[in-house]
């Protein structure tokens, strides 16, 4: 009886060698950098809107350097990127910012791949004062960023 088992095992051996290999686990897909778009809720007091026709919204992008990119940092200790600038009428409105000033291929240069943004709003005559937003872009993406403007004292 053991002879029959050994023979059956030897006959099956060539079949095992021809069996297809188990499927390999595909390599992990690299995460695509998230977009950096967000909205700004601009609130203008009526007396301020009467003094200025247009306002300039500026979004300056920067990030904290990683140890290997510290040489790219400014004297302030950050890596600066571009600034998105949009001219808008002086009225309550929601402004969509595309975040194009933050180059997606540069997120690897900053800590955690998390860029920061500083949003300022100004008028040409310097009569209007507005609040400033300075935080991570991901914070700006959670809800529209409130910017409040009024006449300077």
Buried (B, 14 or more C-beta within 10 A) or exposed (E): EEEEEEEEEEEEEEEEEEEEEEEEEEEEEEEEBBEBEBBBBBBBBEEBBEBBEEBEBBBBBBBBBBEEBEEBBEEEEBBEBBBBEBEBEBEEEEBEBEBBBBBBEBBEBBEEBBBBBBBBBBBEEEEBBBBEBEEBBBBBBEEBBEBBBBBEE
